[in-house]
Amino acid sequence: MYEVELKFPVADPRAFAQRLAALAGKLYAPVDQVDRYFNHPCRDFARTDEALRLRHDGDGVAITWKGPRIDAATKTRREIELPLSVGPAEGGDAASPAASTIAHWTELLEALGFRPVATVAKRRQPARVHWQGMEVDVALDSVAGVGEYLELELQASEAEVPQARACLESLARELGCENPERRSYLELLLESQTAQ
């Protein structure tokens, strides 16, 4: 599957929440997400435009590989995401089961030579909007050290990518969004840390 995404910086997330509600968007409860990114031991993901992350999302944990972006207008890329089983914390550890799972997977990846790059933490207000016959995943993100963003996303097969891209571009125009941000939150965070 391909992740087709448009992302925009926003000055007023509440105003966008109201716009989404006016479009009959369904808003869900906010969730905290913590993404740990790793670099490959034999190739530089920054150069190959790939990403490997462990995501702690509420009580869930997933590992995701994202391939290189395939177009110049959106952040469209192949994505493989696998949920990870979350078992009980070991040895009476006070850590949550999800945190324990993240720690074990981090240990495994590091033992295989993967190197931690950075951790991106955000508060996400998810929503869903029915637009042009598609269910668009929308998120208002408050990203630590980066800022406030609106993200529009669809999952699509390779053949469906042009239609998905057109749908997201149309919704973005309806919401008054211009000049999408193609850099990932990881790229934005690393750039902000370098600038300090």
N, C-alpha and C positions, 0 to 999 in steps of 0.2 A: 504494500500500500504506500501511497504518497501522502505526505502532510502538505496541504496547500494553506499558506498562512499569509496574512497581512497584519502588520503591527504599526500602531501610531502612538506617538507621545500625546498625552492629554493634560491639559491644564486643570480641568475640573471634572474628576471622575463622577461626581454626583449628577452633573448635568448629562453625562453620557448614560448613566443608569436611568435617568428619566426618559431620554430619547429611546433607549431600548424598551422600556416599559410601554412607551407610546406605540412602538412597532409590534406590540403584543409579544414581546420577548418574555420568556420565563426566567426569572432570577432565582438562583439557588443560594443556599447558605455559603458564606465565605469559608475558605479553607486555607490553611497555611501549607505551603509547599517548600521543601528544602531539596535542592538539586546539587548533588556532588558530581563534578565532572572529572574525567580521567583522560590522560594522554596515553597513546599506544606506545609500547616499548620499542617498536621498530620503525614507526613512521609518525610524523608530526601532524596531528589532527588539525592544527591551526593552518598548516599548509595544504592539506588535502580537503579542507572544508568539511570535516566530519566531526561528530561528537559522540561520546559515550558518557551516559549519566546514570546515576542511581537516584531515584526520586522517592522521597518520603512525603506522602500526600495523605494527611489524616492518619488513618490506621493502616493504609496500604503502602506497599513498596513495589517499585517496578524498575527494571533495567531497560535502557533504551539506547539503540544505536541510530544515529541520523547520518544519512549520506550527504554528499555535496549538493548544494543548491543547483537546480537545473534550469533556472531562467533568471533574467535580469530584473523582472518587475516585482516578483513576489519571493517569499521564502519557501519555495516548493522543493521538497526533497524526499527521498525514500526514507521511510522510518520503520524500524522493527522494535516494537515494545512488548516486553514480556512481564507479566505480573510475577512477583516472587512470593513464595509461601512465607507467611509470617508465623513463626512458632513462639512458644513461651520464652521469656528471657531466661538465660541460663544461670544456675547457681544462686537463685534468690536475688539476682541483680535487680536493683530498683528501676533500671531503665525499662522503657516500654518495649514490648515485643518487636515493634517496627524498628526502634532504634537499635535493638540487639541484632536484627536481621541486617540492617545497614552496616553495622560494625563488622559482622562476619563477611559480608560481601566485599567490603572495603579491604579487609585482610586478605581475602582470596585474590582480588584484582592486583593488590600490591605484591603478593607473592608471585604472581605471574608476570610482574614487571611493569604493570600499568602504574602511572604516576598521577597522584592527585594534582589537579590544576587549580580549582577554586570551588567555592560553595556559593550558590545563588539562592537566597531566601526571599520569598515573596508571600504576600497575602493576596489571594485570588478570589474575586467575586465572579463566579461562573454564571453564564446565562445561555439560553438557546433561543434563536430567532428563526422562524420559518420564512425563507426568502427564496423566491424563484423556484419553488418546488423542492428546496433543500433545507435540511436542518443544520443551521450554522452554529457551531460552538463559538461563543463569545466570552471573553474574559476581560475584566477590569483588574489590572495587576498593579500592586504597589510593591516595587522591587527595591529591597534594601541596597542603598548605595548607587541606585540607577535612576529611579523616579517612577512616575505613573504612566501606564500604557494601556491601550485598548488593543486586544488581539482578536482577530477573526480567523476561524480555522475550519477546514473541511478535510475529511479523509477521502481519498479518491484512488481509483485504479489509474494506471498510466494513461489509458484511453480517456478517462473522465477528467483529467487535469485541466484542459482548456475550459470546459464548462464550469468546473469548480472555481477556477481563477476569475472567470467573467462574473460569476455569482458574487464572489467576495468583493470584487471591484465595484459592482453595482451597489452592494450594501454599504460599502465605505462611502461612496458618493452620497447616498441617502442620509448617512450619519454626519455628513459634512467633513469627512476626513480626507486629508491630502498629504502627499509626500510620505509614503510608508517608510518605516525604518527596517532595513534589511538585516542589520546586525542582530545577532542573538543577544539575549540578556547576559550570557557569559562574555561575549565580546565587549559589550557596553561596560560591564563591571570591570574587566581587565583594563580597558582604556581609561576608565575613571581612576583606577588605582595607580596606573602609570603616570597620569597627569598630576597626581598629588605630590 
